[in-house]
Amino acid sequence: MLPSPCINVCKMDADSGLCLGCFRTLDEITVWSRTDDVHRTRILAAVAERRAETAPLAGELRGDKP
């Protein structure tokens, strides 16, 4: 079983719809515990792509947002 990418920074970004900690959507977070490793691998690939497209420590985690 593949481990969850959750890092316990569970806050959803209203603009992107992604968790600021793990870069998953609410649907991806919800389905994680009841899906197989094939689907989890797809989710992890999407997470990796989103991370690559996002500046490190950007946004609210760095305190840039008002």
Secondary structure, DSSP 8 states (H G I E B T S, - for coil): -------S---B-TTT-BBTTT--BHHHHHHHTTS-HHHHHHHHHHHHHHHHHS-TT-GGGTT---
